[in-house]
Amino acid sequence: MEPHVSRVLEAVLEAVGDAAGYADVLSRICRAIAETVPCDRATIYAYSRRRRVFLPRADHGTPARVVARFVQR
């Protein structure tokens, strides 16, 4: 396994181990990935069978103004 992949997996496992619930797990995964890769932001999407679209479930680093515009849609 490549070293950067190993670092990302280690960060994700550490984040999951400390989490209190589903939303917290996803939020911690986003933060761990953004800090480990590194990148400015990370978002986890889940598919909604009812609405037939992917919906954001957790985010780290997206500016509030962008989130506000996205929620309005």
Buried (B, 14 or more C-beta within 10 A) or exposed (E): EEEEEEEBEEBBEEBBEEBEEEEBBBBBBBBBBBBBEEEEEBBBEEEEEEEEEEEBBBBBBBEEEEEEEEEEE
